[in-house]
Amino acid sequence: MRQSLLALFCGLILMSSCQEKDLLQNNPPPATDNLFWSFIPYYGGEGLKYDSVYTNDLGIEFIIDSVSLLITDVSFYDENLQQTIDTAPNFIYLNRAKNEQLNGYLPANGYYGQYRVILGSDSANAVKYDQQISGIAPSFTRQDAYGLNFFKIKGRIFDPTKLKIDSIYLPIEYTIGTYLLTDTMYTDRRSFSINNSQQITIVLLGDLKPMLNFFPLNLVREVVCDPTDLQDFTLAQQLRDSLSIGIF
């Protein structure tokens, strides 16, 4: 099911990226941005259904209320030009309320290469970009010298100490961040051409099942990704290592 879903979105991206092969000489002036980002979390091969009850392989029932992702830089390396094209400073905050965003610019041209997407930031850039990040994702700034947060899940589990009929929801919140866990992702190499009136769609598919399927949600209800707390940081690293985000 997962492979079918990925194949579907690969097809959509190829269609949207290659709609027009002819690069016209007299195009309108370039837009400010032409990279269109879409973030789609899913669980178990299907799109995530917020507020629906899921059960992991440990038998823990839970609900996911929100998933948030912060991209801090995007660039494109063109194999033919042997050149990295910076798409301008990119701070792309995607969540349940706003899972699509227009951000970044590639000039009209023909391309063959791959995107590089960075999650998180080193401590120097975290300070440098603090004002911008505070404006779009204030909860992702940190009150320490360890960079930025870049991924967060909020949800609820049933109280395991009570009978199901009497159970209440307990909040869970898991954060991944710091420059120690910064992640860099690459797309497959692709060939496409764009003109000044065209947008390029980039879909990010976030598979949450590897993160949560064997995670003891009932025993660990919060991870803040604190490098000074060995147990907490080890759990954050475990979550980061099992987070699967595909870019298409």
C-alpha positions in Angstrom: 0.0 0.0 0.0 2.8 2.4 0.9 4.6 1.7 -2.4 1.4 2.4 -4.3 1.0 5.7 -2.4 4.5 6.8 -3.2 4.2 5.8 -6.8 1.0 7.8 -7.1 2.7 11.0 -5.8 5.8 10.4 -7.9 3.5 10.4 -10.9 1.7 13.6 -9.8 5.0 15.4 -9.3 6.4 14.3 -12.7 3.3 15.5 -14.4 3.3 18.9 -12.6 7.0 19.4 -13.2 6.9 18.6 -16.9 3.8 20.2 -18.0 5.6 22.6 -20.4 8.8 21.6 -22.2 9.1 24.7 -24.3 10.9 27.6 -22.6 9.4 30.7 -24.1 11.6 33.8 -24.8 9.0 36.3 -23.8 7.7 35.1 -20.5 6.1 37.4 -17.9 8.4 38.8 -15.1 9.3 36.0 -12.7 7.2 35.5 -9.6 8.7 35.9 -6.1 8.3 32.2 -5.4 7.6 29.2 -7.6 8.3 26.2 -5.4 5.0 24.8 -4.0 5.5 22.6 -0.9 2.9 20.1 0.3 3.2 18.1 3.5 1.2 14.9 3.9 1.6 12.8 7.0 0.3 9.2 6.8 0.2 6.1 9.0 0.2 2.6 7.9 0.1 3.3 4.2 -2.9 5.7 4.4 -3.2 9.4 4.8 -3.3 10.4 8.5 -6.8 10.9 9.9 -6.6 13.4 12.6 -8.7 12.6 15.7 -9.1 9.0 14.7 -8.0 6.2 17.1 -4.9 4.2 16.1 -3.4 1.2 17.9 0.3 0.5 17.7 1.9 -3.0 18.0 2.3 -2.5 21.8 -1.5 -2.3 22.0 -1.6 1.4 23.0 -4.5 3.3 21.6 -3.8 6.9 20.6 -5.0 9.9 18.7 -2.8 12.4 16.7 -4.0 16.0 17.0 -1.2 17.7 15.0 2.0 17.2 13.1 4.4 20.1 12.4 7.6 20.3 10.3 10.1 23.1 9.9 12.4 23.3 6.8 15.2 25.7 7.3 17.0 25.6 3.9 16.4 24.4 0.4 18.9 24.2 -2.6 19.0 22.5 -6.0 22.1 20.9 -7.5 22.1 20.8 -11.3 24.2 17.9 -12.7 24.6 19.5 -16.1 25.7 22.9 -14.7 27.6 21.3 -11.9 26.3 24.1 -9.8 24.3 24.5 -6.6 21.4 26.9 -7.0 20.3 28.5 -3.8 16.5 29.0 -3.8 16.8 31.9 -1.3 16.5 31.7 2.5 13.7 29.1 3.1 11.8 28.9 6.3 8.9 26.6 5.6 6.6 25.7 8.4 4.0 23.1 7.6 1.4 21.8 10.0 -2.2 20.5 10.2 -3.7 24.0 9.8 -1.3 24.9 6.9 0.1 21.9 5.1 0.9 23.7 1.8 3.1 26.7 1.2 4.7 28.6 -1.7 8.3 29.2 -0.8 11.5 29.4 -2.9 12.5 30.3 -6.4 14.2 28.6 -9.4 14.8 30.7 -12.5 13.2 29.6 -15.8 15.4 27.0 -17.3 15.8 23.3 -18.0 17.2 21.3 -15.1 18.6 17.9 -14.3 19.5 17.3 -10.6 18.2 17.0 -7.1 16.9 19.2 -4.3 18.6 19.3 -0.9 16.3 20.0 2.1 17.6 20.7 5.6 15.7 20.2 8.8 17.1 22.1 11.8 20.0 24.4 12.1 23.3 24.8 13.8 23.6 27.1 16.8 25.0 30.1 14.9 22.3 30.1 12.3 19.6 29.5 15.0 20.6 32.8 16.6 20.9 34.5 13.2 17.4 33.4 12.1 15.7 33.6 15.5 13.5 36.5 14.6 12.2 34.9 11.4 11.6 31.5 13.0 9.8 33.2 16.0 7.5 34.9 13.5 6.3 31.7 11.8 7.0 28.9 14.4 7.6 30.3 17.8 7.3 26.9 19.5 10.2 25.7 17.4 12.7 28.2 18.9 14.7 26.9 21.8 15.8 28.5 25.0 19.3 27.1 24.9 22.3 27.0 22.6 21.3 23.9 20.7 19.8 25.3 17.5 16.2 24.8 16.5 13.4 22.2 16.8 12.1 20.9 13.4 9.5 18.3 14.1 6.7 17.9 16.6 3.8 15.5 17.2 1.0 16.3 19.6 -1.7 13.8 20.5 -3.5 11.8 23.2 -3.6 8.3 24.6 -6.2 6.6 26.7 -5.4 6.4 30.4 -4.1 2.8 30.7 -4.8 2.7 34.4 -8.5 2.9 33.9 -11.1 0.7 32.2 -11.8 1.7 28.6 -15.3 2.9 29.5 -14.0 5.2 32.2 -10.8 6.2 30.5 -9.8 9.8 29.9 -7.3 11.1 27.4 -3.7 11.9 28.5 -1.7 14.4 26.3 1.5 13.3 24.5 4.0 15.6 22.8 7.2 14.5 21.0 9.7 17.1 19.8 12.8 16.5 17.6 15.4 19.2 17.2 18.8 20.7 18.1 21.8 20.9 15.7 22.9 17.5 17.0 20.0 15.8 15.2 19.8 18.1 12.2 18.6 16.1 9.2 19.4 16.6 5.5 17.2 15.0 2.8 17.7 14.7 -0.9 15.2 14.0 -3.7 15.9 11.6 -6.5 17.6 13.1 -9.5 15.0 14.5 -12.0 14.8 16.2 -15.3 12.4 19.1 -15.9 12.0 22.5 -17.3 10.1 25.6 -16.0 9.0 28.9 -17.3 8.3 32.2 -15.5 4.6 31.4 -15.0 5.0 27.9 -13.7 5.1 26.4 -10.2 6.9 23.3 -9.2 5.1 21.0 -6.7 7.2 19.2 -4.1 5.4 16.7 -1.9 6.8 15.6 1.5 5.3 12.3 2.7 5.9 11.8 6.4 5.4 8.2 7.6 4.6 8.2 11.3 4.2 4.5 11.8 7.9 3.6 12.2 8.1 6.3 14.9 5.1 5.3 17.0 4.4 1.7 16.3 6.8 0.3 19.0 7.2 3.5 21.1 5.9 3.2 24.7 3.5 6.1 24.5 2.0 5.2 27.9 5.4 5.3 29.6 6.9 8.3 27.8 4.3 11.0 27.2 6.7 13.8 26.5 10.1 14.2 24.7 11.6 17.7 24.6 14.9 16.7 23.0 17.1 18.0 25.7 20.8 17.2 25.2 21.5 17.6 28.9 19.1 14.9 29.7 20.5 11.6 28.4 17.3 9.6 28.6 15.2 12.3 27.0 17.8 12.9 24.2 18.2 9.2 23.5 14.5 8.9 23.0 14.5 12.0 20.7 17.3 10.4 18.7 15.3 7.2 18.4 12.3 9.1 17.1 14.5 11.0 14.6 16.1 7.8 13.3 12.7 6.2 12.7 11.1 9.3 11.1 10.6 8.6 7.4 10.0 11.6 5.1 10.0 11.0 1.4 10.4 13.9 -1.0 8.8 13.8 -4.5 
